[in-house]
Amino acid sequence: MKERARKVAEVFKEEVSRIIRDELRDPRIGFVTITAVELTDDLRYAKIYYSILGSEKEKAKTAKALESGLGFIRRLIGARINLRYLPEIKFILDESGEYSMNIQNILNKIEQEKRKEK
């Protein structure tokens, strides 16, 4: 990613986080964290990665809510960030945090079993 795209991605991340937290009034949205934003070098497409704590049902509800609020989010970003073209946005669930928590839990169980053996 070019330097300009990297800077715009950081601003995008902050703005999308703020919009979801403060302005998107959808009860289906759980505790969402924007983990990363990837922009193409021409700033035409943005992938917004998010994580959510909760069950699969809650994740599905949040995904639907983000998709339905996409136009609202995009409109607010367009008003706040001065760009020639407003990127097409796609939300992608980032499960890396959950994956690393599972690995940590497995490692903790192995450590506990080792302690019991001693």
Secondary structure by P-SEA (a helix, b strand, c coil): ccaaaaaaaaaaaaaaaaaaacccccccccccccccccccccccbbbbbbbbcccaaaaaaaaaaaaaaaaaaaaaaaaccccccccbbbbbbbaaaaaaaaaaaaaaaaaaaaaaac
